[in-house]
Amino acid sequence: MSVIAKMNYQEAWEYLDSLQFHKIKLGLDAMRSFMAKVGNPEQHLKIVHVAGTNGKGSVSVTLLTLLAQADYRVGLYTSPHLSSVRERFRINASFISEEKFAEIASKIRTVLGDEKITYFEFTTALAFLWFAEERLDLVVLETGLGGRLDATNIVTPLVTIITNVSMDHEAYLGDTITAVATEKAGIVKGAVPLVTAATEGAGLEQIQSKCSELGAPLYLFGKDFRAIIEDDGSWNWQPAATLSSLPYNDLRCSMKGAYQIENASLALAALALLHSHNFTISVEQIRQGLVAVRWPGRLEYFTLDRLSRKVVRPSSARGNVSFLLDGAHNPAGVESLVQTLEKECSYKKLLLIWGAMVDKDLQKTLPSVAAFAHTIILTKPAGERSAEPELLLEHVPEFLQSRCTLYSSVREAIAEAEKLAREDDLILIAGSLYLVGASRKILLGELVDG
């Protein structure tokens, strides 16, 4: 094994970034081989494993926030990040430091020697090593792609969650709901309870079959637990007796999107199952935790003062501009975004900034949102997979193309939208988390400080 000098953060980040040329490959052999070389620290972690097409990040951060409210130390591993890779690694409210990131990255590179692993395998290994050092109460582990062959799927968790199943990443997971659901159901483990909001015809049958095969207890949203929404916007979580004897009333979610209630319900079901592993949390801690949940770049709404560039209240003063940032990039995500625009957003005109990856289903995403926009600004976030604005234009319905302008720079696209926007208007930035990440950094700065 060759000896690698300890890297600083910049060197570690550059080395990790170089692994993106080592293309995505699904399979567990490389991950298992590497983790065995460092003593399999993941085997000593208590884990909740989360998969699903949409909502898995929201469910994961909700679990973290609720447990942190009850003074547990919880690790969170998610992907992708918006602007800094350090966003992927978190313990309660704190992200991994540059020093610790560089230290563990150096160790991984030394152990690898001349071997190569993928970007995601590297970050997953880094997460396991960091979390094992920190002696946490629990780790919430989000899959990157699919489930069955995802690098995270070398663990035996206390609870598994599959949020839902819809079409995405067809090149890797298959071009039918059955194929995609089969891949996501690959995180099911023998006798480990699974929580899901999957529905009939959209993955439930494959999940049920896998749970039955492995003897994994299955808890379904709408059957074993449900959310009852009240007229005042609050909601109640009601479990079946087989899950919990404790319903929760008068709950509120902080984030926009009616689907956040479903995501929060999944997190509460997981908490109920964690109770048998001695995790306890009070009703009041749950209420406070749900209001405290934040998940940047996912239906994230804010208003900026044009001059100071500070976040202000929407009605605080003249001369401000309002934004809604959402990483919706697949048909199901865009459908949720459209529902939010229809039911929860108030604006005079909608100015849309859209950028997307070239391998996404542009025909089933962009037209749905473009129909709401008075102005459509097509742009391109940095990255070799980003679609050119000219290609995006081809997927805008012909009768809307006169509303379109094209910018190769995200910064220029935002400047144009701000120039056109009035106080009662809303600038929506959507289509790709890469676009949202670049835009958020321009508007609000880095999510991770220092």
N, C-alpha and C positions, 0 to 999 in steps of 0.2 A: 504494500500500500504506500503510495507516494505521500509525502508530507507537504501540505499546502500552508503557506503563511497565512496568519490570521488576517481576514479582510476587514476593512472598515465598512460602514454602511453603504457608501456609494459603490464600492467595489462589489459588495454582496448583491446589491440591487442590479448592477450591470451584469454580473454573472447569471443571476436568476433570469434576467431579461433575455440573455442569450439562449436560454433553454426553450424559448418560444419557437426557435427554428427546429427543435426536436418535436415534431408534430404530435397532436393528440393521438394517444393510443389507449384503447380500453383494455384492461387486463390487470390482474392482481399479482402476477409473479414478481415483477420488479419491486413492487411495494413491499411484498412479504419478505423478499430477499434482503432489501435494505434494512427494514425494521428489525429483522433477526440479527443483523450485524451490530445494532445499537441496543440490543437487549429487550426488544419488544415492549417499550414503555406503554404503548397504547393498551396493553392487556391489563394494566393496573389502574386504568381510568374508569370511572363511572360515567356512562355516556347515554345521551338521547340522540338517536340518529334520525335525520330529517331529509326526506326526498320529496319530489313532486315537481310538476311543471311550473306552476306559479304559486307564490305565497310562502315558499319554504323559508326565505329570509325573514319575512315578517313574523312567521310562527317562531322561528329561532330566537329573534331578538326579543319577542314578547316573553318567551320562557326565561331568557336571561334576566330581563327587567323585573319580572315578578319574583324570581328567586333572590335576586340581589336586594329587593325590597325587604325580604325576610332575612337579610344578612348572610346569605350563602355566598361563597366565592365560586363563581361559575365562569368557565372558559367558553368562548364562542369562536367558532371557525366558520367563515362564510366565503362565498365567491360569487361573482368577480368583485373587484374593488372599483371605486369611482375614480380616484386619482392617485392614491398611495397604496402600495401593496400592504403596508402595515395595517390598513383597515380590516384585513382578513383575520387578524389575530387580536383577540380582546379578552380581558378578564374584568368582569363587571363593567365599569365605565372607562377603564384604562386600556389603551392600545399598547402593543408591544413596543418597547423602546428601540431606537436605532442601534444602540449598543448590543442589546440582547439579540436582536435580529441578526446582526453581523456575526456575533459569537456563535450562534447555532448554525447559521448558514456556513460558516467556516468549518464547523465540525462535520456537517453533512458532506461538504465538498471533499474534505480529507478522507472520510470513510469511503466515498465513491471512487476516489482515485481517478482512473481513466474511464470508469463507467459513466453512462449517461442515463438520466431519467427525465421525465417530462417536467414542465413548469409546475403543473398541478401536483404531481407526485412529490416534487421538492417542497412546495408550500405545505402540503399535507404532513409530510415528515417533520417539517419545522414546527407545525402546530402540535403534533404529538409530543415532541421532545420538550417544547416549552411548557406545555400543560403538565407533563409529568414532573418537571422541576418544581412547579408551583404548588403541588399538593392541594388540588382543588376539591371542592365538594362534588362538582358535576361538570361535565363538558357537553355543550350542545354542538353537534357536528353536522354540518350541512353537506350533502353530496354536491359534487360539481356537475356531473353529467350522467343522467340515468340513475343507476344504482347497482345493478348486478356486477358490473365490471369497473365501477368507479373506485378510485384509489382509496377512498374512505372506507370501503366495504370490507375491511379486514378486522373489524371490531365486533364484539358481542355486546350490544347495548342493554340497558335496563328497559328502555321503551323505544319503539320505532314509530315514526310518523310519515305517512305519505299524504301530502296535502290534497292533491288532485292530479288528474292525468288529462293532458290534451296534447295536440301536435306541436312538436318543437324538436330541433336537432335531428331531423329525419335522416340525415346522412349517417348518423352514428347509432340511432335508436330504432330505426325502421320507419316505414311510411304508412303504418296503420296504427290505430289506437291500441289494438291488441298487442302489437309488437312493442310499442312504447310502454304500455302497462306492464308487460312481462319483464322488461328491463328494470323498471322502477320497483316492482315487487321483489326484485333480487335482494333487497336489503332485509327482507323478512328472515328472522332467525327462529330456530326451534324453541318453542315455549316462551318467546319474548312477545309481550303484548304489542299490537299494532293499532294506531289511531289513524283514521282517514276520513276525508270528505269526498272520496271518489264516488261516482254515481254509476248506475246501470248503463251499459253501453259506452261508458267512458272510463274503463279500467277496473271497475269494481269486480267483475267476474274473475279476472286474472288474479287480483289481489286475494279474493276469497279462496280461490283454488290453492294459491301458494300457502296461505295461512292454514288451510285444512290439511295440506300435505305435511306441513312442519309442526302442526299442533300449536300454532301461535294464536292466542286469543285475539279476536278482532272486535274493535269498537268503532261504530259508524256514526258520523254526524247525521243527525236527523232521525236516528233510531235509538242508539244507546246514549246519546246526549244531544241536546238541541238548544238553540238560542231563540228566545221570545222577545221580539222588539216591541217596546211600548210606544205610545203616541208621542211622548216627550223626547224620544230619541234614545232613552236609556234601554237597557236590555237585561234579560235574566238568563242565566245558564242553568239548564235543568238536566241532570243526569238520570239515567235509569238506575235502579237499585243495584244492578250488577256491577256498576262502575263506581258509584259513590252515593253516600246518604246526605251529602251536603250540596244543596243548590245555592247559587249566588244570585242575589237580586241587586237592582239599581247599579248596573255596570255601565261604563262609558268608555269608548275608545278615543284616543287622541288623534289618530290618523284619519285622513279622508278615505272614502271608499267603503261602500256597504259590505264588501267582502272581507273587510278587516274584522268584522264581528265573527265571521266563520273562522278566520285564522286564529282569533283570540279563543274561540271555543275549542279548537284543536289543542291549543296550549293548555287550557284549563283541564281538558281530558287527560293530557300527559301528566299534569301535576297531580291529578287524582290517582293515577297509577303509580306515581313516585311516592305517594304516601306510604305504601307498603315497604318502601326502602328508607323510611324514617325522614322523609322530607315533609315538613309541615309549614303551612303559610295561612295566615288569618284572612278572613273576609275583607277586612279593612286594608290589609297589605295588597290584596288582589285589586281592590278598587283603585288604590293609589298607584299601583304599578301599571295598570292599564292606561291610566291618564298620562303616565310618564314615558310610555313607549315612543321612541323615535327611530325612524328608519329612513335616513336621507336618500333622496333621489327616487323615492317611491311615493307618488302622489304627494310630493312635498310642496306646500304652498307658502309663499312669503312675499312681502312687499318691501321694496328698496326705495329709500330717498335718493332721487337722482343725483343730488349734489354731494351729500355726505357718503353715499353708498352704504349706509347703515340700514339694517332691518328695522322697519317701523310698523306700527299698527296700520292696517289698510285704510282706515278713515282718519288717521292722525293729522295729516296736513296735505296741502296741494303739492304737486310736483313730484309724486311718487309713481312707481310702476310695479305691477304685480306679476308674479311668475307662478307657474305650476310645472314642476319637474316630475316626469314619470318615465321609468325605464321600460315601459311596455314595448315588447318587440315581437310577440307572437299573437296569433288571432285571439286566444283567450284573454291575454293581458290587455289587448286593445279593446276588446268588448267590455272589460271592467272599466277601462279608462273612459270609454264613451258613456257608460252608465253614470259615472261620476260627473262628467260634463253636463249631462242632462238633468241630474237630480240634486247635485250638491254645489255646483259652481254658478256664480252670478257674474256676468260681464256684459258690456255693451258689444264689443267686438273681440273675437278670438284671433290672435296672431300665432300661427303655428310655425315653430322651427323643428324640422324633421331631418334626421339622419339615421341610416340603418346599415346593417351588415349585408353584404351582397348575397349571402347564402340564406337570408330570411325570406319568408313568404310575403313579398312586398304587395302583391295583388290583394291579399286578404287582410292587410293591416293599414297601409297608408290611405287608401280611399275612404275608409270608415271614419278616420279622424279628419281628413281633408274636407269632408262635407260640412264640418262645423266651422271652418276657418274663413275669415274674411280676407286674410293675407296668409300665403303659404311660402315659407322661406326654406328652401332645400339646401342642405349643407353636408359636409363630410368630416366626421371626426378622424383624427389621425389613426392610421392602422391599415395594414395591407388588405384586410377583409372589408373595409368600408366601401359602400357603394358610391359611385360618382353621382353628383347631383343630377347630371343629365340622364342617368339611368333611372333615378327616382322619378324624374319628371314623366317618364314613359308610363308610370303606374298611377299618375294622377288622372282622374277622369277628364276627358277633353274639354268639357264645359267649365272646368275649374282651372285649366292651365293658364288662363289670363291672369289669375291671382298669384301666380308663382314667380318668385325670383330665386336665382341660384347664386350661392356663395361657396367658394372652396374653403374659406376660413370660418371656423366656429365663432371666433371673436367678431368678425365682420358681420356675420349673421345676427348675432345678439345686438350689435350696435344698430343695425338696420331696423330690427324689431323695436328697440327702444325709441328710435327716432319717430317711428310711426304710431307708437302706442300712446293713448290718452289715459287719464286717471281711472276711467271706468272700464278699461280694456284689460284683457288677460293674455299674457304671453305663455304659451304652452310649449315646452321643450320635451320631445319624446321621440321614440323609435329605436333607441339603443342606449344601454347603460354607458357605453363609451362616450356618446354624445352628452348624456346627462352629467357624467363625471367631468368632462372637459368644461361644460357650461357652468357647473356648480363651482368649480375652482375659479373661473373667471369672475363669477358673481359674488361668491361668499368666501373664497380662499380655501385652503386645505382643511379637510375634515380632521385630520390628524395633526396636532401641533408638535413641534420639536422633533 
